[in-house]
Amino acid sequence: MLTVIKGTAAAVMFFLELGVLISLAYWGFTREAHLLVRIMVGLGTPAVFATLWGLFMAGGKAPHQLHGLARAAFEVVWFGAGAAALAASGLVTAGVVFAVVYVVDGVLRLLTDQV
């Protein structure tokens, strides 16, 4: 049973990570700005976030792996940005659901020693 919970929490975490990038892209492409600005923000923001994830969080293989409080703070900002991007795009309910799923998954990961 514990193995199933750990696997589910890890899978949900992966999809949440992708969800942040998709949320940021959606936010960027839906700005009320010139087309070139929307393209730059829609592609650039997820690229910056993906780079930061790769540098600091990427599954134990990151060159500057964060631990403890720094990791928790990074995660809260990272996933909070995804939820905020959805809300700022007018998808407030989706942003709230995203945040709730992240919190529940985070609690499950803490309870199963996956953090």
C-alpha positions in Angstrom: 0.0 0.0 0.0 2.8 2.4 0.9 4.5 1.7 -2.4 1.3 2.6 -4.3 1.0 5.9 -2.3 4.7 6.8 -3.0 4.3 6.0 -6.7 1.1 8.0 -7.0 2.6 11.0 -5.2 5.7 10.9 -7.4 3.5 10.7 -10.5 1.3 13.6 -9.4 4.5 15.6 -8.6 5.8 15.0 -12.2 2.5 16.2 -13.7 2.4 19.2 -11.4 5.9 20.1 -12.6 4.7 20.0 -16.2 1.5 21.9 -15.2 3.6 24.8 -13.9 5.4 25.1 -17.3 2.1 24.8 -19.2 0.4 27.4 -16.9 3.3 29.8 -17.4 3.1 29.4 -21.2 -0.6 29.9 -21.2 -0.3 33.0 -19.1 2.4 34.4 -21.4 0.4 33.7 -24.6 -2.8 35.2 -23.2 -1.3 38.6 -22.2 -2.8 41.7 -23.8 0.3 42.7 -25.6 1.9 42.8 -29.0 2.2 39.3 -30.6 6.0 39.3 -30.4 5.8 40.1 -26.7 3.3 37.3 -26.1 5.5 34.8 -27.9 8.6 35.9 -26.0 6.8 35.7 -22.6 4.9 32.5 -23.5 8.1 30.7 -24.5 10.6 32.5 -22.3 8.9 32.2 -18.9 8.6 28.4 -19.0 12.2 28.2 -20.3 13.5 30.2 -17.4 11.5 28.1 -14.9 12.7 24.9 -16.5 16.3 26.0 -16.3 15.9 26.9 -12.6 14.3 23.5 -12.0 17.2 21.8 -13.7 19.7 23.7 -11.8 18.3 23.3 -8.3 15.7 20.5 -8.1 16.0 17.9 -10.9 15.7 14.6 -9.1 18.9 14.4 -7.2 21.0 15.2 -10.4 20.9 19.0 -10.2 24.3 20.6 -10.0 23.1 22.8 -7.1 20.7 20.5 -5.4 18.6 22.2 -2.7 17.8 20.6 0.6 15.7 21.3 3.6 14.1 24.8 4.0 15.7 26.1 0.8 14.0 23.2 -1.2 10.7 23.8 0.5 10.8 27.5 -0.3 11.8 26.9 -3.9 8.9 24.4 -4.3 6.4 26.8 -2.8 7.5 29.6 -5.1 7.7 27.3 -8.1 4.2 25.7 -7.7 2.7 29.0 -6.4 3.8 30.6 -9.6 1.9 28.0 -11.6 -1.2 28.5 -9.6 -0.8 32.3 -9.8 -0.3 32.1 -13.6 -3.6 30.3 -14.0 -5.4 32.7 -11.8 -3.8 35.7 -13.6 -5.0 34.2 -16.9 -8.6 34.3 -15.6 -8.7 30.6 -14.6 -9.0 31.2 -10.9 -10.7 27.9 -10.1 -8.0 26.0 -12.0 -5.4 27.9 -10.0 -7.0 27.1 -6.7 -7.4 23.4 -7.7 -3.7 23.3 -8.8 -2.6 24.8 -5.4 -4.7 22.3 -3.4 -3.4 19.3 -5.4 0.2 20.6 -4.8 -0.5 20.9 -1.0 -2.1 17.4 -0.8 0.7 15.9 -2.8 3.3 17.7 -0.6 1.7 16.3 2.6 1.7 12.8 1.1 5.4 13.2 0.1 6.2 14.3 3.6 4.3 11.5 5.2 6.0 8.9 3.0 9.6 10.4 3.4 9.9 11.4 -0.2 11.1 14.9 0.4 
